[in-house]
């Protein structure tokens, strides 16, 4: 897998990673429940889709091409 960022995949590259970084920085240090983190990030991912970001759709499109 290449690490190339383009107009087609920028949402996929930036926003999920930014959400994960924010999750770690904003959570207290003692919060280390990975399963709970993934549940919260799933909600963030859904919200990103509501805002019109194509972070999940582009992955499907790239794999099917």
Secondary structure, 3 states (H helix, E strand, C coil): CCCCCCCCCHHHHHHHHHHHHHHHHHCCCCCCCHHHHHHHHHHHHHHHHHCCCCCCHHHHHHHHC
